[in-house]
Amino acid sequence: MHHILFDCEMMKYANTGLYEYCKQLGHALLSNKSEDEKITYYVPSRLKGLFGEEHAYIINSKLHRLIMPPFSHLDVWHTTFQSTHYRPSNKNTGHVLTIHDLNYIHEKRAPEKTASFLKKVQRNIDRADHIVTISQFVLEDVKRHLDLRNKPASVIYNGITLETFPDFDAPEYRPQRPFIFNIGSIDAKKNAHVLTPLLQHNDYELVIAGPIFDEEYKKKILSTAEQYGVADRVKILGSISGKSKYWYFRHCAAFAFPSLAEGFGIPVVEAMSQGKPCFLSDRTSLPEVGGPLCYYFHEFTATVMQQTFAEGMAHFNKTNPGEAMKAHAASLNVDNAANNYLQIYRSLY
């Protein structure tokens, strides 16, 4: 029997891309592993049993930052977050490290904070046997700013399946008009305030969902909406249920995601799975993930964004690429991701 530890420590932050990544991949590993492979989940205490009571769990403890027990039965340890403090202590345990992004660099943080972040990631690279990034963009970032030490490195795209609830019709907020949807944490790097001028000269609403990490940035979104005279049509919902998320993706007129820093961009694939017109920033990984079926903001001035949106909507309605978008989203499925990871695990037994 081969024993694999799948690190879900970052699932302590609900309603985030990392939470969704760990949840979906954690289930898919169970569906695709062989009979002689056993998955153990490293989780916050409140999530014990998340993948089924019959499976093995190790509970995360802050003490593990200082002293990690050897867990000598483990053949492979998969670290799912690049700057984690938790890593295997047993040198005989194969170690896979997934790097989701080096967003600190693109967010232009203080130099000392960026240096500290890169030092943590480098330490985890030094301990790992195989590096995985979630996009080619992130791999190039890693090669540019860190040292892979000649270790094998692979790109495995996130596998995303938007959970559907066709009969659900009770969202947290029901828009009164056609609406543009945006979802992601409410903080500056998501850049949602630049979407507000898209509501000028039309009757759209803008619905923004996601955990509010920065109250000041929430105020900036609303004050920008006031500046453009559209504050009555901007709704910031905070965290929403999975059922509501599906409802908004299913019913929106368009999805807009002007993020400044993404390692992948899970909501893009979710929106494409519903065949919705997608308007993205042209920064970091988003052109790679969205491809030619999405529309891109090359500037964030009101005039350019309004023009991009109007031309994109007209092109979408003329060409009807919805089915091609759904096919692209379907190709990024979580079973493919799980099988790619399992191949890497097996190379380390």
Summary of the structure (lengths in Angstrom):
residues: 349
radius of gyration: 20.8
end to end distance: 10.5
largest distance: 64.3
contacts: 1153
relative contact order: 0.13
helix: 44%
strand: 18%
